[in-house]
């Protein structure tokens, strides 16, 4: 019998040390069409989800913000405008292709003075404790191998009085919606992936990874285990997406 530790990659079990590599390969494949696929998959509604997350973040002028799994930088772009020249947004991703796409987009939009870029694994954040006023992660936590370790690290680097925001796919609150969502996820998403990116497998993995992600109450309990207080969450689109918020007091 093998003693090798495994974790889920979608519905597959893979060696723990292999998951990050596989996730990188997924996003290497879809990086150049990531924004287009987001618009198609959500019919543009992802912009409303992100707008609410930004409102809940409570970021103000002069703040220091860490955006984990930034992707192409939707949240980081908005935060850059809010914190102003006296603030800082650190835009990060574990995937170099995604971070490169995001950096090009930020430069194209004139966000150059208060944005830094860093390749970061959310389980091992390379910044000092008590550094950031706010830490955010949007649609990235479900791809992290050790989610509790990532939450621990988020708590560590937040200043006392700061907060964390997690925007992520979650679990529909009604069975009829869940059935419709399953049909959409496992039929429509891979088809879109094949047409737009020529990679249906990556979007099949994304659908599976959503199902394996902790539900709303479980994730809130995990945040509390990491030390966050006053944790709450806000369901969107019937619980298909949830925004979790926690404070370091």
C-alpha positions in Angstrom: 0.0 0.0 0.0 1.4 3.5 -1.0 1.9 6.1 1.7 1.9 8.9 -0.9 -0.4 11.8 0.1 -3.0 12.7 -2.4 -5.5 15.5 -3.0 -8.3 16.2 -5.5 -7.7 17.7 -8.9 -11.3 18.1 -9.9 -12.7 14.6 -9.4 -9.3 12.9 -9.7 -7.0 12.1 -6.9 -3.4 13.1 -7.6 -0.2 13.4 -5.5 -0.2 16.5 -3.4 3.0 17.9 -5.0 1.5 17.4 -8.5 -1.6 19.5 -8.1 0.0 22.9 -8.3 1.7 21.8 -11.6 -1.6 20.7 -13.0 -3.3 23.9 -12.1 -0.6 25.9 -13.7 -1.0 23.9 -16.9 -4.8 24.6 -16.9 -4.2 28.3 -16.7 -1.3 28.3 -19.1 -3.8 26.9 -21.6 -6.6 29.4 -21.1 -4.7 32.6 -20.1 -5.0 34.5 -23.4 -8.8 33.9 -23.6 -9.5 34.0 -19.8 -11.4 37.3 -19.8 -13.5 36.3 -22.8 -14.4 33.0 -21.2 -15.4 34.8 -18.0 -17.8 37.0 -19.9 -19.3 34.0 -21.8 -19.5 31.7 -18.8 -21.2 34.2 -16.5 -23.0 36.2 -19.2 -21.1 39.2 -17.8 -22.5 38.8 -14.3 -19.0 38.3 -12.9 -18.5 42.0 -13.1 -21.4 42.6 -10.6 -20.0 39.9 -8.2 -16.6 41.6 -8.3 -18.1 45.1 -7.8 -19.8 43.9 -4.6 -16.5 42.3 -3.4 -14.7 45.6 -3.9 -17.4 47.5 -1.9 -17.1 45.0 0.9 -13.3 45.3 1.0 -13.5 48.7 2.6 -10.3 49.8 0.8 -9.4 53.5 1.1 -6.8 55.9 -0.1 -3.3 55.0 1.2 -4.2 51.4 1.9 -1.9 48.5 1.1 -3.8 45.7 -0.7 -2.7 42.1 -1.5 -4.6 40.5 -4.3 -3.9 36.8 -4.5 -4.6 34.8 -7.7 -5.1 38.1 -9.5 -5.5 36.5 -12.9 -5.9 39.4 -15.4 -6.4 41.9 -12.6 -10.0 42.9 -12.4 -9.9 43.6 -8.6 -6.3 44.9 -8.6 -7.2 47.4 -11.3 -10.1 48.8 -9.2 -8.1 48.9 -6.0 -5.3 50.7 -7.8 -7.6 53.6 -8.5 -9.0 53.6 -5.0 -5.8 53.6 -3.0 -4.2 56.3 -5.0 -0.5 57.3 -5.3 0.0 56.9 -1.5 -1.3 53.3 -1.5 0.0 50.1 -3.0 -1.6 47.1 -4.7 0.4 43.9 -4.9 -0.9 41.8 -7.8 0.0 38.2 -7.5 -0.6 34.8 -9.1 1.0 31.4 -9.0 0.8 31.2 -12.7 3.3 33.3 -14.7 1.2 33.3 -17.9 -1.8 34.7 -16.0 0.3 37.2 -14.2 1.8 38.3 -17.4 -1.6 38.8 -19.0 -2.7 40.9 -16.0 0.5 43.0 -16.0 0.1 43.9 -19.7 -3.6 44.8 -19.1 -2.7 47.0 -16.1 0.0 48.8 -18.1 -2.3 49.3 -21.0 -4.8 50.9 -18.6 -2.2 53.3 -17.1 -1.9 51.5 -13.7 1.8 51.7 -13.2 2.7 53.9 -10.2 1.2 52.0 -7.3 1.0 48.4 -8.5 3.7 45.7 -7.9 3.7 42.1 -9.3 4.8 38.9 -7.7 4.6 35.2 -8.4 3.1 33.9 -5.2 1.8 30.6 -3.9 -1.0 31.5 -1.5 0.1 28.7 0.9 3.4 30.5 1.4 3.0 34.2 1.1 6.4 35.9 0.9 5.5 39.0 2.9 6.0 40.1 6.5 3.2 39.6 9.1 0.8 42.6 9.7 1.6 44.2 6.3 -1.7 44.7 4.4 -4.9 46.5 5.2 -6.8 44.0 3.0 -6.2 40.7 1.3 -8.4 39.5 -1.5 -8.7 36.3 -3.6 -11.2 36.0 -6.3 -11.9 32.6 -8.0 -8.6 31.3 -6.8 -9.0 29.6 -3.5 -10.6 26.5 -4.9 -7.4 25.8 -6.9 -5.2 25.9 -3.8 -4.0 22.5 -2.6 -4.1 23.3 1.2 -6.8 25.9 1.6 -6.4 26.1 5.4 -2.8 26.9 5.0 -3.7 29.7 2.6 -6.3 31.1 5.0 -3.6 31.0 7.8 -1.2 32.9 5.6 -3.8 35.5 4.6 -4.6 36.1 8.3 -0.9 36.4 9.1 -0.1 39.1 6.6 -3.2 41.3 7.4 -2.7 44.2 9.8 -4.8 44.2 13.0 -8.1 45.9 12.0 -7.8 44.7 8.4 -10.0 42.2 6.5 -9.9 39.4 4.0 -12.4 39.0 1.1 -12.9 35.7 -0.7 -14.9 35.7 -3.9 -15.5 32.1 -5.0 -17.9 29.8 -6.7 -19.9 28.0 -4.0 -23.0 25.8 -3.6 -26.5 26.7 -4.9 -29.0 27.1 -2.1 -31.9 25.2 -3.8 -32.0 21.7 -5.4 -33.7 22.8 -8.6 -31.1 25.5 -9.2 -28.3 22.9 -8.4 -29.6 20.5 -11.0 -29.7 23.3 -13.7 -26.3 24.4 -12.7 -24.9 20.9 -13.0 -26.3 20.6 -16.5 -24.8 23.9 -17.5 -21.4 23.2 -15.9 -20.8 19.8 -17.3 -22.4 20.3 -20.7 -22.1 24.0 -21.7 -18.8 24.9 -20.1 -16.7 22.2 -21.7 -18.3 23.1 -25.1 -17.5 26.8 -24.6 -14.0 25.8 -23.7 -13.6 23.7 -26.8 -15.0 26.5 -29.1 -13.2 29.4 -27.5 -9.9 28.0 -26.2 -9.7 24.6 -27.9 -9.4 23.1 -24.4 -12.6 21.5 -23.1 -10.6 19.5 -20.5 -9.6 22.6 -18.6 -13.1 23.8 -18.2 -14.3 20.4 -17.2 -11.7 20.6 -14.4 -12.9 24.0 -13.4 -16.5 22.7 -13.1 -15.3 19.7 -11.0 -13.1 22.0 -8.8 -16.2 24.1 -8.0 -18.0 21.0 -6.8 -15.1 20.0 -4.6 -14.8 23.4 -3.0 -16.2 23.8 0.6 -19.7 25.1 1.0 -20.5 28.4 2.5 -20.7 27.4 6.1 -17.6 25.1 5.9 -15.5 27.9 4.5 -16.7 30.4 7.1 -15.7 27.8 9.8 -12.3 27.4 8.2 -11.8 31.2 8.3 -12.6 31.2 12.0 -10.1 28.4 12.5 -7.4 30.6 11.0 -8.2 33.4 13.5 -10.6 35.6 11.5 -13.5 37.1 13.5 -16.9 38.5 12.6 -16.9 36.2 9.6 -19.9 36.4 7.3 -20.8 35.7 3.7 -23.1 37.0 0.9 -24.6 34.7 -1.6 -25.0 35.8 -5.2 -27.0 34.2 -8.0 -28.7 31.7 -5.7 -25.4 30.7 -4.0 -23.6 29.8 -7.2 -21.1 32.4 -6.0 -20.4 33.6 -2.4 -18.3 36.4 -1.0 -16.8 35.6 2.4 -15.5 38.3 4.7 -13.4 38.1 7.9 -11.6 40.5 10.1 -8.3 40.4 12.0 -9.1 42.2 15.2 
